[in-house]
Amino acid sequence: MRANNAVKNVVLVHGPFADGSIWRKVISRLQEGGYYVTAVQLPLTSLKEDVAITRHIVSMQHGSVILVGHSYGGAVITEAGDEANVAGLVYIAAFAPDEGETLGDLIHRYATAPGFGHLRTDDHGFTWIVTEAFPQYFAGDIPDAEARVLAAVQHPWKVPGNRIVQPSWRSKPSWFQISEDDLMINPDLQRFLSQRMGAKTTSLVSSHAAMVSHPEETAQCIIEAAQSAQTKKSTRRTP
């Protein structure tokens, strides 16, 4: 049962090598619980553009929002989460930079995750996971046939070098779900980030694709945030 004053809107932000559909198993569970869910489709072309579309989607919601980010999507929600109707932030195996930090600063804080050895950048500047390596390094705990489909539809990424200007986790309540078997973001880095922000933290024995392999637990983490965050009044409406 969802508390009467719980936040009703959830906005999900994917990371690189995926799109909004990667949340599909989580979306169905949230919808069954009565939540209004929107998955952002990031262009993955720059932090500025990714933050802009996320702010736009947040602005379209009726009332308060729980903003959820996976992987690089954590950097996006860190910058976009200062919108007035964002009541809380949820990081799923994600980056959470502080003011002035880049993703590179965080990646090099600990041993680089082995998945980075299987990235390739094409002649247009987009970075991909090598198709054959995708199942093992991105989604090692889901059936191989399903992982190969994710590899076939992966969304390439222009890796941003932008520094975070105003980290919203410093002013908004935050939750962090760590993936202990993550081969794309070092779990030690995830632990450091969650501790630094003082997030309510849970851990799963999961690959980087926790929303695919552990959708029930991931949805429950988001629901906990929605039930705990304080609802705020908002006059924003969809066009």
ZADO-1210 file (C-alpha; in nm, 4 decimals, padded with zeros to 6 digits):
<atoms>
<atom x="00.0000" y="00.0000" z="00.0000" code="MET" pos="1"/>
<atom x="00.1272" y="00.3446" z="-00.0895" code="ARG" pos="2"/>
<atom x="00.1063" y="00.6148" z="00.1775" code="ALA" pos="3"/>
<atom x="-00.1534" y="00.8852" z="00.1108" code="ASN" pos="4"/>
<atom x="00.1102" y="01.1583" z="00.1051" code="ASN" pos="5"/>
<atom x="00.3598" y="00.9607" z="-00.1031" code="ALA" pos="6"/>
<atom x="00.5035" y="01.1118" z="-00.4178" code="VAL" pos="7"/>
<atom x="00.3053" y="00.9759" z="-00.7140" code="LYS" pos="8"/>
<atom x="00.5345" y="01.0634" z="-01.0082" code="ASN" pos="9"/>
<atom x="00.8499" y="00.8757" z="-01.1027" code="VAL" pos="10"/>
<atom x="01.0871" y="00.9856" z="-01.3793" code="VAL" pos="11"/>
<atom x="01.3455" y="00.7267" z="-01.4870" code="LEU" pos="12"/>
<atom x="01.6735" y="00.8239" z="-01.6546" code="VAL" pos="13"/>
<atom x="01.8736" y="00.5569" z="-01.8358" code="HIS" pos="14"/>
<atom x="02.2478" y="00.5493" z="-01.8875" code="GLY" pos="15"/>
<atom x="02.4673" y="00.4850" z="-02.1911" code="PRO" pos="16"/>
<atom x="02.4382" y="00.1760" z="-02.4096" code="PHE" pos="17"/>
<atom x="02.0641" y="00.1625" z="-02.3360" code="ALA" pos="18"/>
<atom x="01.7453" y="00.3622" z="-02.3778" code="ASP" pos="19"/>
<atom x="01.4321" y="00.4174" z="-02.1724" code="GLY" pos="20"/>
<atom x="01.2979" y="00.0709" z="-02.2482" code="SER" pos="21"/>
<atom x="01.5599" y="-00.0849" z="-02.0235" code="ILE" pos="22"/>
<atom x="01.3288" y="00.0133" z="-01.7351" code="TRP" pos="23"/>
<atom x="01.0306" y="-00.1812" z="-01.8736" code="ARG" pos="24"/>
<atom x="01.0189" y="-00.4446" z="-01.5966" code="LYS" pos="25"/>
<atom x="01.0440" y="-00.1772" z="-01.3289" code="VAL" pos="26"/>
<atom x="00.7848" y="00.0427" z="-01.5027" code="ILE" pos="27"/>
<atom x="00.5206" y="-00.2314" z="-01.4995" code="SER" pos="28"/>
<atom x="00.5726" y="-00.2894" z="-01.1276" code="ARG" pos="29"/>
<atom x="00.5524" y="00.0796" z="-01.0445" code="LEU" pos="30"/>
<atom x="00.2400" y="00.1212" z="-01.2549" code="GLN" pos="31"/>
<atom x="00.0790" y="-00.1719" z="-01.0762" code="GLU" pos="32"/>
<atom x="00.1469" y="00.0164" z="-00.7528" code="GLY" pos="33"/>
<atom x="-00.0372" y="00.3238" z="-00.8780" code="GLY" pos="34"/>
<atom x="00.2605" y="00.5376" z="-00.9744" code="TYR" pos="35"/>
<atom x="00.2746" y="00.7615" z="-01.2814" code="TYR" pos="36"/>
<atom x="00.5961" y="00.6730" z="-01.4604" code="VAL" pos="37"/>
<atom x="00.7876" y="00.8423" z="-01.7416" code="THR" pos="38"/>
<atom x="01.1136" y="00.7101" z="-01.8868" code="ALA" pos="39"/>
<atom x="01.3325" y="00.9825" z="-02.0372" code="VAL" pos="40"/>
<atom x="01.4911" y="00.9101" z="-02.3750" code="GLN" pos="41"/>
<atom x="01.8327" y="01.0725" z="-02.3506" code="LEU" pos="42"/>
<atom x="02.0120" y="01.1728" z="-02.6713" code="PRO" pos="43"/>
<atom x="02.3414" y="01.0775" z="-02.5013" code="LEU" pos="44"/>
<atom x="02.5152" y="01.3501" z="-02.6991" code="THR" pos="45"/>
<atom x="02.6219" y="01.5832" z="-02.4161" code="SER" pos="46"/>
<atom x="02.5541" y="01.6370" z="-02.0482" code="LEU" pos="47"/>
<atom x="02.3899" y="01.9716" z="-02.1292" code="LYS" pos="48"/>
<atom x="02.1427" y="01.8169" z="-02.3743" code="GLU" pos="49"/>
<atom x="02.0725" y="01.5172" z="-02.1495" code="ASP" pos="50"/>
<atom x="02.0046" y="01.7437" z="-01.8515" code="VAL" pos="51"/>
<atom x="01.7825" y="01.9701" z="-02.0625" code="ALA" pos="52"/>
<atom x="01.5505" y="01.6898" z="-02.1765" code="ILE" pos="53"/>
<atom x="01.5351" y="01.5527" z="-01.8227" code="THR" pos="54"/>
<atom x="01.4381" y="01.8934" z="-01.6853" code="ARG" pos="55"/>
<atom x="01.1712" y="01.9167" z="-01.9529" code="HIS" pos="56"/>
<atom x="01.0198" y="01.5802" z="-01.8594" code="ILE" pos="57"/>
<atom x="01.0279" y="01.6705" z="-01.4886" code="VAL" pos="58"/>
<atom x="00.8510" y="01.9999" z="-01.5645" code="SER" pos="59"/>
<atom x="00.5669" y="01.8114" z="-01.7353" code="MET" pos="60"/>
<atom x="00.4735" y="01.6150" z="-01.4237" code="GLN" pos="61"/>
<atom x="00.1681" y="01.6951" z="-01.2088" code="HIS" pos="62"/>
<atom x="00.3205" y="01.7521" z="-00.8664" code="GLY" pos="63"/>
<atom x="00.6263" y="01.6136" z="-00.6918" code="SER" pos="64"/>
<atom x="00.8680" y="01.3736" z="-00.8587" code="VAL" pos="65"/>
<atom x="01.1096" y="01.0997" z="-00.7615" code="ILE" pos="66"/>
<atom x="01.3971" y="01.1259" z="-01.0089" code="LEU" pos="67"/>
<atom x="01.5841" y="00.8006" z="-01.0746" code="VAL" pos="68"/>
<atom x="01.9146" y="00.7632" z="-01.2580" code="GLY" pos="69"/>
<atom x="02.1088" y="00.4568" z="-01.3708" code="HIS" pos="70"/>
<atom x="02.4796" y="00.4651" z="-01.4522" code="SER" pos="71"/>
<atom x="02.5645" y="00.7990" z="-01.6234" code="TYR" pos="72"/>
<atom x="02.1984" y="00.8838" z="-01.5657" code="GLY" pos="73"/>
<atom x="02.3081" y="00.9492" z="-01.2080" code="GLY" pos="74"/>
<atom x="02.5186" y="01.2420" z="-01.3272" code="ALA" pos="75"/>
<atom x="02.2187" y="01.3683" z="-01.5244" code="VAL" pos="76"/>
<atom x="01.9848" y="01.3612" z="-01.2233" code="ILE" pos="77"/>
<atom x="02.2563" y="01.5168" z="-01.0069" code="THR" pos="78"/>
<atom x="02.2459" y="01.8249" z="-01.2298" code="GLU" pos="79"/>
<atom x="01.8740" y="01.8184" z="-01.3163" code="ALA" pos="80"/>
<atom x="01.7488" y="01.7326" z="-00.9683" code="GLY" pos="81"/>
<atom x="01.7453" y="02.0907" z="-00.8455" code="ASP" pos="82"/>
<atom x="01.4054" y="02.1415" z="-01.0107" code="GLU" pos="83"/>
<atom x="01.1588" y="02.2598" z="-00.7457" code="ALA" pos="84"/>
<atom x="00.9219" y="01.9642" z="-00.7802" code="ASN" pos="85"/>
<atom x="01.1929" y="01.6973" z="-00.7384" code="VAL" pos="86"/>
<atom x="01.1309" y="01.5499" z="-00.3941" code="ALA" pos="87"/>
<atom x="01.4015" y="01.2846" z="-00.3948" code="GLY" pos="88"/>
<atom x="01.6770" y="01.1193" z="-00.5968" code="LEU" pos="89"/>
<atom x="01.7394" y="00.7488" z="-00.6498" code="VAL" pos="90"/>
<atom x="02.0718" y="00.6242" z="-00.7851" code="TYR" pos="91"/>
<atom x="02.0820" y="00.2735" z="-00.9353" code="ILE" pos="92"/>
<atom x="02.4438" y="00.1588" z="-00.9852" code="ALA" pos="93"/>
<atom x="02.5144" y="00.5183" z="-01.0818" code="ALA" pos="94"/>
<atom x="02.7626" y="00.8018" z="-01.0857" code="PHE" pos="95"/>
<atom x="02.6910" y="01.0866" z="-00.8440" code="ALA" pos="96"/>
<atom x="02.9497" y="01.3602" z="-00.9032" code="PRO" pos="97"/>
<atom x="03.0081" y="01.6467" z="-00.6648" code="ASP" pos="98"/>
<atom x="03.0550" y="02.0098" z="-00.7634" code="GLU" pos="99"/>
<atom x="03.3383" y="02.0484" z="-01.0144" code="GLY" pos="100"/>
<atom x="03.3780" y="01.6741" z="-01.0751" code="GLU" pos="101"/>
<atom x="03.3623" y="01.4916" z="-01.4076" code="THR" pos="102"/>
<atom x="03.2867" y="01.1266" z="-01.4702" code="LEU" pos="103"/>
<atom x="03.6556" y="01.0742" z="-01.5388" code="GLY" pos="104"/>
<atom x="03.7439" y="01.2052" z="-01.1936" code="ASP" pos="105"/>
<atom x="03.5183" y="00.9420" z="-01.0388" code="LEU" pos="106"/>
<atom x="03.6180" y="00.6550" z="-01.2667" code="ILE" pos="107"/>
<atom x="03.9849" y="00.6994" z="-01.1777" code="HIS" pos="108"/>
<atom x="03.9247" y="00.7245" z="-00.8032" code="ARG" pos="109"/>
<atom x="03.9225" y="00.3426" z="-00.7820" code="TYR" pos="110"/>
<atom x="04.0368" y="00.0596" z="-01.0067" code="ALA" pos="111"/>
<atom x="03.8678" y="00.0975" z="-01.3439" code="THR" pos="112"/>
<atom x="03.5875" y="-00.1539" z="-01.3926" code="ALA" pos="113"/>
<atom x="03.6792" y="-00.4261" z="-01.6468" code="PRO" pos="114"/>
<atom x="03.3934" y="-00.3363" z="-01.8805" code="GLY" pos="115"/>
<atom x="03.5811" y="-00.0218" z="-01.9832" code="PHE" pos="116"/>
<atom x="03.8330" y="-00.2435" z="-02.1597" code="GLY" pos="117"/>
<atom x="03.5583" y="-00.3407" z="-02.4041" code="HIS" pos="118"/>
<atom x="03.4488" y="00.0069" z="-02.5120" code="LEU" pos="119"/>
<atom x="03.5153" y="00.1289" z="-02.8655" code="ARG" pos="120"/>
<atom x="03.4704" y="00.4782" z="-03.0103" code="THR" pos="121"/>
<atom x="03.3642" y="00.5122" z="-03.3737" code="ASP" pos="122"/>
<atom x="03.4717" y="00.7741" z="-03.6270" code="ASP" pos="123"/>
<atom x="03.1801" y="00.9996" z="-03.5268" code="HIS" pos="124"/>
<atom x="03.2897" y="01.0120" z="-03.1640" code="GLY" pos="125"/>
<atom x="03.0247" y="00.7737" z="-03.0284" code="PHE" pos="126"/>
<atom x="03.1303" y="00.5062" z="-02.7802" code="THR" pos="127"/>
<atom x="02.9886" y="00.1526" z="-02.7814" code="TRP" pos="128"/>
<atom x="03.0372" y="-00.1684" z="-02.5862" code="ILE" pos="129"/>
<atom x="03.1763" y="-00.4341" z="-02.8184" code="VAL" pos="130"/>
<atom x="02.8720" y="-00.6432" z="-02.9074" code="THR" pos="131"/>
<atom x="03.0268" y="-00.9762" z="-02.8130" code="GLU" pos="132"/>
<atom x="03.1340" y="-00.8401" z="-02.4729" code="ALA" pos="133"/>
<atom x="02.8045" y="-00.6719" z="-02.3873" code="PHE" pos="134"/>
<atom x="02.6285" y="-00.9723" z="-02.2262" code="PRO" pos="135"/>
<atom x="02.9141" y="-01.0461" z="-01.9868" code="GLN" pos="136"/>
<atom x="03.0111" y="-00.6949" z="-01.8838" code="TYR" pos="137"/>
<atom x="02.6834" y="-00.5025" z="-01.8922" code="PHE" pos="138"/>
<atom x="02.4269" y="-00.7706" z="-01.8103" code="ALA" pos="139"/>
<atom x="02.6075" y="-01.0756" z="-01.6794" code="GLY" pos="140"/>
<atom x="02.3212" y="-01.2025" z="-01.4625" code="ASP" pos="141"/>
<atom x="02.0391" y="-01.2118" z="-01.7173" code="ILE" pos="142"/>
<atom x="01.9712" y="-01.4850" z="-01.9742" code="PRO" pos="143"/>
<atom x="02.2164" y="-01.4689" z="-02.2612" code="ASP" pos="144"/>
<atom x="01.9435" y="-01.4409" z="-02.5255" code="ALA" pos="145"/>
<atom x="01.7979" y="-01.1361" z="-02.3491" code="GLU" pos="146"/>
<atom x="02.1424" y="-00.9806" z="-02.3019" code="ALA" pos="147"/>
<atom x="02.2204" y="-01.0240" z="-02.6722" code="ARG" pos="148"/>
<atom x="01.9013" y="-00.8363" z="-02.7607" code="VAL" pos="149"/>
<atom x="02.0118" y="-00.5497" z="-02.5340" code="LEU" pos="150"/>
<atom x="02.3489" y="-00.5534" z="-02.7096" code="ALA" pos="151"/>
<atom x="02.1803" y="-00.5348" z="-03.0502" code="ALA" pos="152"/>
<atom x="01.9775" y="-00.2255" z="-02.9557" code="VAL" pos="153"/>
<atom x="02.2421" y="-00.0473" z="-02.7457" code="GLN" pos="154"/>
<atom x="02.2419" y="00.3323" z="-02.7680" code="HIS" pos="155"/>
<atom x="02.5941" y="00.4760" z="-02.8222" code="PRO" pos="156"/>
<atom x="02.7272" y="00.7587" z="-02.6102" code="TRP" pos="157"/>
<atom x="02.9346" y="01.0706" z="-02.6638" code="LYS" pos="158"/>
<atom x="03.1222" y="01.0649" z="-02.3348" code="VAL" pos="159"/>
<atom x="03.0907" y="01.4105" z="-02.1738" code="PRO" pos="160"/>
<atom x="03.3763" y="01.5902" z="-02.0033" code="GLY" pos="161"/>
<atom x="03.1519" y="01.8465" z="-01.8354" code="ASN" pos="162"/>
<atom x="03.1920" y="01.9255" z="-01.4685" code="ARG" pos="163"/>
<atom x="02.8905" y="01.9217" z="-01.2401" code="ILE" pos="164"/>
<atom x="02.7869" y="02.2732" z="-01.1403" code="VAL" pos="165"/>
<atom x="02.5303" y="02.2208" z="-00.8642" code="GLN" pos="166"/>
<atom x="02.4943" y="01.8674" z="-00.7224" code="PRO" pos="167"/>
<atom x="02.1315" y="01.8308" z="-00.6201" code="SER" pos="168"/>
<atom x="02.2015" y="01.5410" z="-00.3827" code="TRP" pos="169"/>
<atom x="02.3474" y="01.7988" z="-00.1454" code="ARG" pos="170"/>
<atom x="02.0007" y="01.9470" z="-00.0947" code="SER" pos="171"/>
<atom x="01.7617" y="01.6597" z="-00.1774" code="LYS" pos="172"/>
<atom x="01.7057" y="01.3275" z="00.0060" code="PRO" pos="173"/>
<atom x="01.8798" y="01.0464" z="-00.1782" code="SER" pos="174"/>
<atom x="01.8698" y="00.6686" z="-00.2094" code="TRP" pos="175"/>
<atom x="02.1404" y="00.4474" z="-00.3626" code="PHE" pos="176"/>
<atom x="02.1180" y="00.0878" z="-00.4823" code="GLN" pos="177"/>
<atom x="02.4627" y="-00.0690" z="-00.5216" code="ILE" pos="178"/>
<atom x="02.5267" y="-00.3501" z="-00.7712" code="SER" pos="179"/>
<atom x="02.7881" y="-00.5698" z="-00.6043" code="GLU" pos="180"/>
<atom x="02.8805" y="-00.7635" z="-00.9209" code="ASP" pos="181"/>
<atom x="02.8943" y="-00.4554" z="-01.1440" code="ASP" pos="182"/>
<atom x="03.1613" y="-00.4751" z="-01.4157" code="LEU" pos="183"/>
<atom x="03.0909" y="-00.1261" z="-01.5560" code="MET" pos="184"/>
<atom x="03.1089" y="00.0899" z="-01.2400" code="ILE" pos="185"/>
<atom x="03.3367" y="-00.0329" z="-00.9617" code="ASN" pos="186"/>
<atom x="03.1196" y="-00.1313" z="-00.6608" code="PRO" pos="187"/>
<atom x="03.3784" y="00.0326" z="-00.4314" code="ASP" pos="188"/>
<atom x="03.3133" y="00.3601" z="-00.6125" code="LEU" pos="189"/>
<atom x="02.9393" y="00.3101" z="-00.5711" code="GLN" pos="190"/>
<atom x="02.9863" y="00.2583" z="-00.1967" code="ARG" pos="191"/>
<atom x="03.1994" y="00.5709" z="-00.1720" code="PHE" pos="192"/>
<atom x="02.9412" y="00.7801" z="-00.3586" code="LEU" pos="193"/>
<atom x="02.6488" y="00.6558" z="-00.1520" code="SER" pos="194"/>
<atom x="02.8355" y="00.7204" z="00.1726" code="GLN" pos="195"/>
<atom x="02.9490" y="01.0659" z="00.0606" code="ARG" pos="196"/>
<atom x="02.5931" y="01.1769" z="-00.0130" code="MET" pos="197"/>
<atom x="02.4540" y="01.0170" z="00.3018" code="GLY" pos="198"/>
<atom x="02.2078" y="00.8162" z="00.0937" code="ALA" pos="199"/>
<atom x="01.9785" y="00.5466" z="00.2226" code="LYS" pos="200"/>
<atom x="02.1665" y="00.2512" z="00.0739" code="THR" pos="201"/>
<atom x="02.0807" y="-00.1024" z="-00.0311" code="THR" pos="202"/>
<atom x="02.2975" y="-00.3605" z="-00.2065" code="SER" pos="203"/>
<atom x="02.2135" y="-00.6298" z="-00.4592" code="LEU" pos="204"/>
<atom x="02.4253" y="-00.9145" z="-00.5911" code="VAL" pos="205"/>
<atom x="02.3658" y="-00.7831" z="-00.9394" code="SER" pos="206"/>
<atom x="02.5268" y="-00.6834" z="-01.2658" code="SER" pos="207"/>
<atom x="02.5177" y="-00.3276" z="-01.3944" code="HIS" pos="208"/>
<atom x="02.1711" y="-00.3989" z="-01.5394" code="ALA" pos="209"/>
<atom x="01.9962" y="-00.4328" z="-01.2032" code="ALA" pos="210"/>
<atom x="01.6646" y="-00.3050" z="-01.3386" code="MET" pos="211"/>
<atom x="01.6590" y="-00.6005" z="-01.5774" code="VAL" pos="212"/>
<atom x="01.7896" y="-00.8769" z="-01.3492" code="SER" pos="213"/>
<atom x="01.6330" y="-00.7501" z="-01.0245" code="HIS" pos="214"/>
<atom x="01.3288" y="-00.5448" z="-01.1240" code="PRO" pos="215"/>
<atom x="01.1316" y="-00.6223" z="-00.8072" code="GLU" pos="216"/>
<atom x="01.4075" y="-00.5004" z="-00.5752" code="GLU" pos="217"/>
<atom x="01.4780" y="-00.1988" z="-00.7941" code="THR" pos="218"/>
<atom x="01.1118" y="-00.1017" z="-00.8004" code="ALA" pos="219"/>
<atom x="01.0922" y="-00.1435" z="-00.4233" code="GLN" pos="220"/>
<atom x="01.3889" y="00.0916" z="-00.3751" code="CYS" pos="221"/>
<atom x="01.2060" y="00.3553" z="-00.5810" code="ILE" pos="222"/>
<atom x="00.8791" y="00.2958" z="-00.3938" code="ILE" pos="223"/>
<atom x="01.0567" y="00.3405" z="-00.0620" code="GLU" pos="224"/>
<atom x="01.1860" y="00.6765" z="-00.1823" code="ALA" pos="225"/>
<atom x="00.8398" y="00.7776" z="-00.3030" code="ALA" pos="226"/>
<atom x="00.6837" y="00.6842" z="00.0303" code="GLN" pos="227"/>
<atom x="00.9532" y="00.8619" z="00.2325" code="SER" pos="228"/>
<atom x="01.0081" y="01.1841" z="00.0361" code="ALA" pos="229"/>
<atom x="00.7996" y="01.4848" z="00.1258" code="GLN" pos="230"/>
<atom x="00.5341" y="01.5766" z="-00.1290" code="THR" pos="231"/>
<atom x="00.5522" y="01.9349" z="-00.2529" code="LYS" pos="232"/>
<atom x="00.2862" y="02.1432" z="-00.4160" code="LYS" pos="233"/>
<atom x="00.3364" y="02.2223" z="-00.7821" code="SER" pos="234"/>
<atom x="00.1425" y="02.4109" z="-01.0452" code="THR" pos="235"/>
<atom x="00.3298" y="02.2558" z="-01.3379" code="ARG" pos="236"/>
<atom x="00.1106" y="02.0788" z="-01.5876" code="ARG" pos="237"/>
<atom x="00.1494" y="01.9011" z="-01.9165" code="THR" pos="238"/>
<atom x="00.0789" y="02.1177" z="-02.2244" code="PRO" pos="239"/>
</atoms>
